[in-house]
Amino acid sequence: MKRRNAYIVSGVGAIVLFVAFLMYNAQPVPLWNWIKLSDILTIVGGLMFVVPFYSLSVRIKAQEHAPNPWVWQLLPVIGMFLMVVGLLIPNDFVSLGSLALCDVLYFLGCVGMLMIFVYPFGSVNDEILENDVDERAEDAGDTAKYPKTK
């Protein structure tokens, strides 16, 4: 998927997520037993939003030979699965005191999908440092060619 198309699909997914968010306070529209229309819209919108970023991330990290491919290839997929399961099971299915199992699955899913954006952990700082070093080297090259006169 090209980068531009990925952004379009993610944008549509964000709009679907917003519609699902607006439906949470409205009268629930049940589809099957406990599954509501807002749940389905959240799942579809969330996957439309995340999957393009995941595919771009995998492509870039594979090109750069990022370490531990299981972290950036497998954990986000497991995270997406856990989020879908967390949205589909009812809130009162299993309760761990004040926490419901669906909330725990949803949280673990979010943590798994973070690997799309933050792994390898120092990569964002490395890119910023590389850009800074390149800019300083260009500035130093310009002053070497054209020394400042007094």
BAROZA-744242 format. One record per residue (C-alpha): residue number from 1; residue in three letters; x, y, z. Coordinates in Angstrom, 2 decimals, padded with zeros to 5 digits. Layout:
residues N
n: NUM; res: ALA; X: X; Y: Y; Z: Z
...
***
This chain:
residues 150
n: 1; res: MET; X: 000.00; Y: 000.00; Z: 000.00
n: 2; res: LYS; X: 001.39; Y: 003.36; Z: -000.97
n: 3; res: ARG; X: 001.92; Y: 005.92; Z: 001.73
n: 4; res: ARG; X: -000.74; Y: 008.30; Z: 000.37
n: 5; res: ASN; X: -003.36; Y: 005.55; Z: 000.17
n: 6; res: ALA; X: -002.46; Y: 004.44; Z: 003.68
n: 7; res: TYR; X: -003.15; Y: 007.93; Z: 004.98
n: 8; res: ILE; X: -006.51; Y: 008.03; Z: 003.19
n: 9; res: VAL; X: -007.59; Y: 004.67; Z: 004.64
n: 10; res: SER; X: -006.40; Y: 005.75; Z: 008.10
n: 11; res: GLY; X: -008.32; Y: 009.01; Z: 007.76
n: 12; res: VAL; X: -011.52; Y: 007.19; Z: 006.86
n: 13; res: GLY; X: -010.90; Y: 004.86; Z: 009.81
n: 14; res: ALA; X: -010.55; Y: 007.87; Z: 012.12
n: 15; res: ILE; X: -013.89; Y: 009.20; Z: 010.85
n: 16; res: VAL; X: -015.55; Y: 005.81; Z: 011.48
n: 17; res: LEU; X: -014.04; Y: 005.80; Z: 014.98
n: 18; res: PHE; X: -015.47; Y: 009.27; Z: 015.59
n: 19; res: VAL; X: -018.94; Y: 008.11; Z: 014.50
n: 20; res: ALA; X: -018.62; Y: 005.13; Z: 016.85
n: 21; res: PHE; X: -017.60; Y: 007.50; Z: 019.64
n: 22; res: LEU; X: -020.71; Y: 009.60; Z: 019.04
n: 23; res: MET; X: -022.86; Y: 006.48; Z: 019.19
n: 24; res: TYR; X: -021.63; Y: 005.42; Z: 022.65
n: 25; res: ASN; X: -023.96; Y: 007.84; Z: 024.45
n: 26; res: ALA; X: -026.87; Y: 007.26; Z: 022.09
n: 27; res: GLN; X: -029.44; Y: 004.50; Z: 022.45
n: 28; res: PRO; X: -027.55; Y: 001.22; Z: 021.78
n: 29; res: VAL; X: -028.32; Y: -000.52; Z: 018.51
n: 30; res: PRO; X: -027.98; Y: -004.25; Z: 019.24
n: 31; res: LEU; X: -026.96; Y: -006.47; Z: 016.33
n: 32; res: TRP; X: -026.37; Y: -009.92; Z: 017.83
n: 33; res: ASN; X: -027.04; Y: -010.64; Z: 021.50
n: 34; res: TRP; X: -024.61; Y: -008.26; Z: 023.30
n: 35; res: ILE; X: -022.76; Y: -006.97; Z: 020.20
n: 36; res: LYS; X: -023.78; Y: -003.43; Z: 019.31
n: 37; res: LEU; X: -023.36; Y: -001.39; Z: 016.15
n: 38; res: SER; X: -020.96; Y: 000.94; Z: 017.98
n: 39; res: ASP; X: -018.71; Y: -002.06; Z: 018.78
n: 40; res: ILE; X: -018.59; Y: -003.11; Z: 015.13
n: 41; res: LEU; X: -017.88; Y: 000.46; Z: 014.01
n: 42; res: THR; X: -015.11; Y: 000.72; Z: 016.62
n: 43; res: ILE; X: -013.51; Y: -002.51; Z: 015.41
n: 44; res: VAL; X: -013.77; Y: -001.62; Z: 011.71
n: 45; res: GLY; X: -012.63; Y: 001.99; Z: 012.21
n: 46; res: GLY; X: -009.82; Y: 000.98; Z: 014.53
n: 47; res: LEU; X: -008.48; Y: -001.62; Z: 012.12
n: 48; res: MET; X: -008.81; Y: 000.79; Z: 009.19
n: 49; res: PHE; X: -006.83; Y: 003.31; Z: 011.21
n: 50; res: VAL; X: -004.07; Y: 000.99; Z: 012.48
n: 51; res: VAL; X: -003.47; Y: -001.57; Z: 009.71
n: 52; res: PRO; X: -002.05; Y: 000.91; Z: 007.14
n: 53; res: PHE; X: 000.41; Y: 002.23; Z: 009.73
n: 54; res: TYR; X: 001.31; Y: -001.35; Z: 010.62
n: 55; res: SER; X: 002.02; Y: -002.30; Z: 006.99
n: 56; res: LEU; X: 004.14; Y: 000.82; Z: 006.42
n: 57; res: SER; X: 005.97; Y: 000.18; Z: 009.68
n: 58; res: VAL; X: 006.74; Y: -003.43; Z: 008.77
n: 59; res: ARG; X: 008.00; Y: -002.42; Z: 005.33
n: 60; res: ILE; X: 010.28; Y: 000.32; Z: 006.67
n: 61; res: LYS; X: 011.60; Y: -001.77; Z: 009.57
n: 62; res: ALA; X: 012.30; Y: -004.69; Z: 007.23
n: 63; res: GLN; X: 014.25; Y: -002.40; Z: 004.89
n: 64; res: GLU; X: 016.26; Y: -001.02; Z: 007.82
n: 65; res: HIS; X: 016.80; Y: -004.52; Z: 009.27
n: 66; res: ALA; X: 015.35; Y: -003.60; Z: 012.67
n: 67; res: PRO; X: 016.28; Y: -006.07; Z: 015.41
n: 68; res: ASN; X: 013.85; Y: -008.60; Z: 016.88
n: 69; res: PRO; X: 011.30; Y: -008.89; Z: 014.05
n: 70; res: TRP; X: 008.90; Y: -010.79; Z: 016.29
n: 71; res: VAL; X: 008.45; Y: -007.61; Z: 018.37
n: 72; res: TRP; X: 007.43; Y: -005.33; Z: 015.52
n: 73; res: GLN; X: 005.71; Y: -007.96; Z: 013.34
n: 74; res: LEU; X: 003.93; Y: -010.24; Z: 015.81
n: 75; res: LEU; X: 003.11; Y: -008.14; Z: 018.88
n: 76; res: PRO; X: 001.00; Y: -005.56; Z: 016.97
n: 77; res: VAL; X: -001.05; Y: -008.34; Z: 015.37
n: 78; res: ILE; X: -001.60; Y: -009.95; Z: 018.78
n: 79; res: GLY; X: -002.52; Y: -006.50; Z: 020.09
n: 80; res: MET; X: -005.10; Y: -006.01; Z: 017.33
n: 81; res: PHE; X: -006.58; Y: -009.44; Z: 018.10
n: 82; res: LEU; X: -006.76; Y: -008.71; Z: 021.85
n: 83; res: MET; X: -008.48; Y: -005.39; Z: 021.21
n: 84; res: VAL; X: -011.10; Y: -007.00; Z: 018.97
n: 85; res: VAL; X: -011.76; Y: -009.74; Z: 021.55
n: 86; res: GLY; X: -011.89; Y: -007.12; Z: 024.31
n: 87; res: LEU; X: -014.52; Y: -005.18; Z: 022.37
n: 88; res: LEU; X: -016.60; Y: -008.25; Z: 021.52
n: 89; res: ILE; X: -016.90; Y: -009.86; Z: 024.95
n: 90; res: PRO; X: -019.50; Y: -008.37; Z: 027.30
n: 91; res: ASN; X: -018.36; Y: -006.15; Z: 030.16
n: 92; res: ASP; X: -019.74; Y: -008.51; Z: 032.79
n: 93; res: PHE; X: -018.29; Y: -011.68; Z: 031.24
n: 94; res: VAL; X: -015.43; Y: -011.96; Z: 033.76
n: 95; res: SER; X: -014.79; Y: -009.35; Z: 036.40
n: 96; res: LEU; X: -011.58; Y: -009.05; Z: 038.40
n: 97; res: GLY; X: -012.87; Y: -006.79; Z: 041.14
n: 98; res: SER; X: -013.14; Y: -003.32; Z: 039.66
n: 99; res: LEU; X: -011.54; Y: -004.41; Z: 036.36
n: 100; res: ALA; X: -013.39; Y: -006.32; Z: 033.69
n: 101; res: LEU; X: -011.57; Y: -008.82; Z: 031.49
n: 102; res: CYS; X: -012.55; Y: -006.84; Z: 028.39
n: 103; res: ASP; X: -010.75; Y: -003.76; Z: 029.77
n: 104; res: VAL; X: -007.61; Y: -005.77; Z: 030.52
n: 105; res: LEU; X: -007.61; Y: -007.26; Z: 027.00
n: 106; res: TYR; X: -008.16; Y: -003.83; Z: 025.48
n: 107; res: PHE; X: -005.26; Y: -002.37; Z: 027.49
n: 108; res: LEU; X: -002.91; Y: -005.24; Z: 026.55
n: 109; res: GLY; X: -003.95; Y: -004.79; Z: 022.92
n: 110; res: CYS; X: -003.03; Y: -001.11; Z: 023.04
n: 111; res: VAL; X: 000.37; Y: -001.94; Z: 024.56
n: 112; res: GLY; X: 001.02; Y: -004.53; Z: 021.83
n: 113; res: MET; X: 000.14; Y: -002.08; Z: 019.08
n: 114; res: LEU; X: 002.50; Y: 000.55; Z: 020.51
n: 115; res: MET; X: 005.33; Y: -001.45; Z: 018.93
n: 116; res: ILE; X: 004.15; Y: -000.12; Z: 015.56
n: 117; res: PHE; X: 005.17; Y: 003.38; Z: 016.54
n: 118; res: VAL; X: 007.86; Y: 003.14; Z: 019.23
n: 119; res: TYR; X: 010.05; Y: 000.16; Z: 018.26
n: 120; res: PRO; X: 013.06; Y: 000.26; Z: 018.05
n: 121; res: PHE; X: 012.90; Y: 002.42; Z: 021.12
n: 122; res: GLY; X: 015.67; Y: 004.88; Z: 020.24
n: 123; res: SER; X: 014.81; Y: 005.23; Z: 016.55
n: 124; res: VAL; X: 012.96; Y: 008.54; Z: 016.85
n: 125; res: ASN; X: 015.82; Y: 010.11; Z: 018.78
n: 126; res: ASP; X: 018.34; Y: 008.64; Z: 016.33
n: 127; res: GLU; X: 016.50; Y: 010.21; Z: 013.38
n: 128; res: ILE; X: 016.41; Y: 013.60; Z: 015.11
n: 129; res: LEU; X: 020.13; Y: 013.38; Z: 015.91
n: 130; res: GLU; X: 021.00; Y: 012.30; Z: 012.35
n: 131; res: ASN; X: 019.07; Y: 015.24; Z: 010.90
n: 132; res: ASP; X: 020.78; Y: 017.61; Z: 013.34
n: 133; res: VAL; X: 024.23; Y: 016.25; Z: 012.48
n: 134; res: ASP; X: 023.49; Y: 016.50; Z: 008.74
n: 135; res: GLU; X: 022.35; Y: 020.11; Z: 009.09
n: 136; res: ARG; X: 025.44; Y: 021.04; Z: 011.11
n: 137; res: ALA; X: 027.70; Y: 019.30; Z: 008.59
n: 138; res: GLU; X: 026.05; Y: 021.22; Z: 005.74
n: 139; res: ASP; X: 026.47; Y: 024.48; Z: 007.66
n: 140; res: ALA; X: 030.13; Y: 023.67; Z: 008.33
n: 141; res: GLY; X: 030.63; Y: 022.84; Z: 004.64
n: 142; res: ASP; X: 029.11; Y: 026.16; Z: 003.61
n: 143; res: THR; X: 031.37; Y: 028.14; Z: 005.93
n: 144; res: ALA; X: 034.41; Y: 026.20; Z: 004.69
n: 145; res: LYS; X: 033.61; Y: 027.16; Z: 001.10
n: 146; res: TYR; X: 032.74; Y: 030.73; Z: 001.91
n: 147; res: PRO; X: 034.63; Y: 031.80; Z: 005.02
n: 148; res: LYS; X: 033.16; Y: 034.69; Z: 006.90
n: 149; res: THR; X: 034.96; Y: 037.94; Z: 006.34
n: 150; res: LYS; X: 035.31; Y: 040.64; Z: 008.94
***
